[in-house]
Amino acid sequence: MKLSSCFIVIHSIFLFLCFTFTLSLAENVTYDSHSLIIKGQHKLLISASIHYPRSVPAMWPGLVQTAKEGGADVIETYVFWNGHELSPNNYYFGGRYDLVKFVKIVQQAGLYLILRIGPFVAAEWNFGGIPVWLHYVPGTVFRTDNEPFKYYMQKFTTFIVNLMKQEKLFASQGGPIILAQIENEYGYYESGYGDAGKRYAMWAASMAVSQNIGVPWIMCQQFDAPDTVIDTCNSFYCDQFKPLSPKKPKIWTENWPGWFKTFGERDPHRPPEDVAYSVARFFQKGGSVQNYYMYHGGTNFGRTAGGPFITTSYDYDAPIDEYGLPRFPKWGHLKDLHRAIKLCEHALLNSEPIHISLGPSQEADVYTDSSGACAAFISNGDDKNDKTIEFRNVSYHLPAWSVSILPDCKNVVFNTAKVRAQTTIVEMVPEDLQPPAASPTKGVTTLKWEVFVEKPGIWGEADFIKNVFVDHINTTKDTTDYLWYTTSIFVNENEEFLKKGSNPVLHIESMGHAVHAFVNQELEGSASGNGTHSPFKFKKPISLKAGKNEIALLSMTLGLATAGAFYEWRGAGPTSVKIEGFNNGTIDISSYAWTYKIGLQGEHLGLYKADGLDNVTWLSTSEPPKKQPLTWYKVMVDPPLGNEPVALDMIHMGKGLAWLNGEEIGRYWPIKSSIHDECVKECDYRGKFLPNKCRTGCGEPTQRWYHVPRSWFKPSGNVLVIFEEKGGDPTKIKFSRRKISGVCALVAEDYPSVESWLESANDNKTKTSAYLKCPESTRISTIKFASFGTPTGTCGSYSKGDCHDPNSTSVVEKLCLNKNECAIELSGGNFSEGLCPTATKKLAVEAVCS
């Protein structure tokens, strides 16, 4: 009894100490004009957007850690209402939607979190994150002074807040959440709702603040935000942004380091030099919280992509790529930037800047705190010309469109235009699909395919018949992408086109998003809108016979609208169908009796689910049909070798959906962009960036590869299911491993770095080095190129210049071969002394990792 009592006392003391320790960590987050104040300290914060449902739980720790290694203090995420409240009061927080698990992973990594509850999020996410069912609650209008919408919005917001409170995840409880957001970019659309928009915005802010979470609420792009919340900026550049109140900190909630993609368009890229320029300018002008949207974009699995026409990939050209790998040089260049900015943190947060004009587009902002510590940012906003300026009696060379950071107001440790970080060579290594090793066909490479072909048009019983076109979205309520519209037309044998062997022409007008037209069970053609204009017209000759002819239109959506005033009312589907070429002219069949069927038969039967695989009789074959529309393919496969990220290569398929072991890979559509569009080989970082500035991939598929997370694979016997809409060649489907096969570096002797500045403080010598690092468990096996002197070109295509040290390769080999990483100092006797004395020498290296 005594031992037991003693244990109880000790245990009680332990719990009390733990509780006391937790309370000591808990403190309300406040702010002033300089920054957020956390635990009594002003904070300068680098934030990284990672959306939990755009990756998988197995990836979350690695993504968060990679962001932390890149210099992030904070992880930012939206909360995705339609992923959580599947129907009224029916909540889901499992799998990719385990929000609490994600927040706790961030907490365990020692990072803060910004929770953008919204619950409208836009984000190129289906329906902007609002559940589709809410649109069909009578009397509901989204995002305005509308009682049904406000009721459900407040209910969900409160649910999320209470969930976070229950798990003690707000900073005021000792958790990582330091900011919460209500609404999202409403300022763009508020005027479209008139006075009701203004009332709604004020209500949203008041409702949020009343939740009493102990951390500030923010509203981004809210140009009339009340004083109870902090208004923030979203843009490619926010250095000129000022919050509505001078008492509030300057916060940048969305710095777009790239852009999203739409099917049929080119790939957008934002150069790392320009991203770094925008960030440095923001902090130069008094910013205190800067968030990359996105830092890891991830994947729009299943049917979560919105737009419409947003691709399944949400890579965003972000610092961490879709598959979870750091994107070099962007990730590395920004890491160097963050380190330089952090050296200036105390001065930035504890003083007012002194602005100095140094030229028409050149300026310095100097911060000096009470201790005398000084930091300066010197910028050159000229987008064409380098400049040499005088600052504190010292000359500084500033490349065009760049910022130099001087943490001691004397020495440059970083310039946004000088990229020291290595570049990686990334390959998609193809692998044929492999049958299960434990299968009876062990040792045989032939796959056993199973096939089920759907009949065009109505399957089972029709849902309804109408002599008018119904709206696609209002009919399916987004339970599926697919809606069948079918009718028939009688052709008299006396029609001239039958006698002449000519073809009448089918005309379809549609609000969007795409259609496949079948006549008498044969696919006659397809058409679609695009990411900037959903409506489209279809015009194509068709084959008709004497007598009855069946017309079946498979209408498709490709994600619902994500933003805009009254965006929930945008429709889809055919509005007019005519056939040209009859003896009596053009026949309008729009008012014929149209029979409707929602979805595909295979969807209804759940052919992609484990418990639905046997709901039809599959045809087994080693040679599956090619160019066969409306076809389900099922095959058992083993995972690709190794541990690199995996993608499905669908270049030889048409359009459709894919699943692995019942998990939704998403929509695939390797549609090509136009060869007539403008693309670049190299992007000029100088000058203001817009999404069309640096596009690549003209004439190539917008998306060829589709991410399949490693954690979805079983050791053997994985079930891959494909639904192909219009026809492809499934025998050419492959897995591809995303592999870093090489690394490059191009560094000039005048490139500054934090490391060289810290070292020079000790030995008064400035050193510049190139750094190479291969992925873990690989080594630098070959030096493909090395030149110290005046090399030119980019990674993969370097060339020697007029000045070249013939010992370059041997020097680099000595320092780097058979190592995972190495540093090559440009000075210090590694290379020939006195080489081309008037030139600024560079070192270019390309190495193989294996």
C-alpha positions, 0 to 999 in steps of 0.5 A: 500500500505504501509503495502504491501510494508513493507511486500515486504521489510521484505520478501526480507530481509528474502530471502536474510538472508536465501540465505546468511545462505545457502551460509555460510553452503556451502563450497567446500570439500577438503582434505589432507593426514589426511582426508577430510576437510569440512567447514575448519575442518578435519573429521573422518567419519563412513559411512553406505551403504543403497541403496535406491531401495533395500528398499521402501520410507516408510523405508528410514527415519527409516533406516537412523535414525537407521544408525545415532543412530549406529554412522554413519556420512555418508550414501553411495549409488550407483546410479542405471542407469538401474532403472532410464533410462528405455530407451534412454532419458526415465528417471524414478525417482519415488517410490523406485527410488526417488533419490532426496527424499532419499538424502534429507532424509539423509540431514534432518537427519543431515548426509553427503552422498557419491554418487557413480554415477558409473554409472557401479555399479556391486553390485550384481545388474542386469547387473551391473546397466547398462541398457540392451538396451545399449548393443544393441546400434550398436558398443557398448562395455561396460567399455572401450575406446568405443565411444557409451558407453562413450557417454551414460555414460557421458550423464547419469553422467551429468544428475545425476550431474545436477539433484543434482546441481538443488536441491543444494545437493552437499556440495559446495551448502550447501547440504549433498554430500561430495564425488562422485564416477566415475566407480567402481572396474575397476582396477580388469578388466582394463588389460583385455581391453588392452590399451583401458582400460587404456585410458577409465579409464583416460577418466572417471576420466577426464570427472567426474572432468570436472563436477565441483561439488565442492567435490572430486571424488573417484575411488575405486580399481583403481590402476592407478587412476590419481592425480585428483581423490582419489583412495580408497580401497574395501576389508574385510581388508584395514588397509594396503592400501595406496593411490597412493599419500601421499597427499591423505586421506586413504578411505575405500569405501567397508568394507564387514560386511557380504556377499551376497547369491546365490540360492542353497548356504548356508548362509554366516556370518561375526562375529561382532568381526572380523568386529570391528577388521578390522575397528579398524585396519583401523583407527589405521593405519591412515584411515579417512573414512570407509564405511560399504558395506552394512550397510543395504542390503535390498531386490532385488525386482522384477528382479533386482537381478543379478549374476546370481543366486543372491537371492531376499534377499540382507540381507548381514548379515549387521548391519541392517537386510533386514527388517530394524531391527538392527541386534544384537549384530553386530549393537550394537557392532559396535555402541560401536566401533564408540563411542570409535573411535570418542573419539580419533578423534582429536588426529588421525586427528592432529598428525602423529602416533608413531609405537611401536612393542610389539611382533611378531604380537602385536603392538601399534600406538600412536597419540599425538596432539599439545595439548598433547592429546594422543590416542592409538590403541594396536592390537594383530594379532595372530589368535590363542593366547591371549597375555599380553603386556606391554605398558607405564609400564602397562600390558594389556591383548589382546585377539587373533585377537583383538584391544584395543582402549585407548583414553587417552593412558592409559584406554581401553574403547573398545576391538574388541573381547569383545562384550557387546551388547545384542543379540536379539532373532528373530522369523518369526511368521507364520500367515495364509493368511486371506480373506478380512474382508469386503468380503462376507466370513467375519467370514469364514477363507476359501480363495477364490483362482483364478487360470489360467494355462498356456499351455506349449509351444507356446501361441498365435502366435510364435515369429519366427522359426529357425533351430538353437538355439538362445541366450536366452538373445539376444532374450528376451533382459531381458524383461522377465526371460522366453523364450520358445524353442519348437519342435516336433519329430516323433516316429516310432511305431517300436522303441524298447523302445515302445515295452519294455516299457522303456524310452529314455533319454533327454540330454540338454546342456545349457549356463544357467541359468535354464530349465523346460523340457516338453514333450507332455504337461507334466513336465519331469524335471528341471535343473539349473546352480549355482552361480559359474557356470551358464552352466549345463547339463540335463539328464533324462528319458522321456515318448514318444509315437508313432507318433508326440511328442512335446518337449517344453523347458522353458529356464530361466534367474536368473539375468544377469551378474554383472561384469567382462571384457566383461561381457555383452557378456555372453549368456544363453539358450540351445546349444544342445538337444539330445534324447538317446535310439532310434533304430538308437542310439542317435538323435540330435534334435538341428538343428530341426525347433525350434519355439520361444516365448518370455515370459509368456502369463500371463506376456503379459496380465499383470495378476499381474497388477491392469489393467490386472487382468481381462484379462483372465477368472480365475477359482475360487476355495477354493481348488487351484491345487497343484503341478501344473506347469505354474500356476497363483494364485490370492487371496485377503488377509488382512494384517497381524496383528501388525506393525512388518515387513512382509515376504511371506513364500514360503517353500512349493512352487517350483519356480516363481514370486510374486506380492502384489497389483502390486508391485514386491516382486521378484523371489522366489525359496526355493531351498535347499543347500547341506547337504554335504556342510560344516556348522558351529554352532559357528563361530570362529572370529579369523583369516582372514575372507573369504565368506566360513568361517562361513556358516550356513543352510546346507540342508535348503532353501537358502531363505524361506521368501520374504520381503513384505514391510508394506507400500505395504499393503492396510487396506483390499483387497490386491491382492496377485499374484503368478506365479508358474513354476513347482508346489507347494502347494499354500494353505500352503503359509503364511505371517510371522511377523519378531518379536523380542521375546527376548534379551540376554546378556553375559558380563564379569567383565573385559569388557571395555566400554566408559560409565564405563571410563567416570564414573570412571573419576568422582568416580575413580571406574570402573563399568561393566554393562549388558544392555537389551532393548526390542522393543518399546511398549514391556516389559521384561516379563520373565527372562528365564535364569540368572547366575552370576559366570562362565556361558557358552553357547550362547543366547538361550542355556546358562548353569550355570558354576561351580561358580553360584550366586543362587540369580542371577535370583531374582537380574535380575528380580528386576532390569528388569521385566516389563521394556522396558530396564534395566542395570544390574551392575556386581559390586556394591553389586547386587551379592554375594561378594567374589564369586569364587575370582580367576575367571573372573566372567560373567553375562548371561541373557536371557529375554522374550519381550512381 
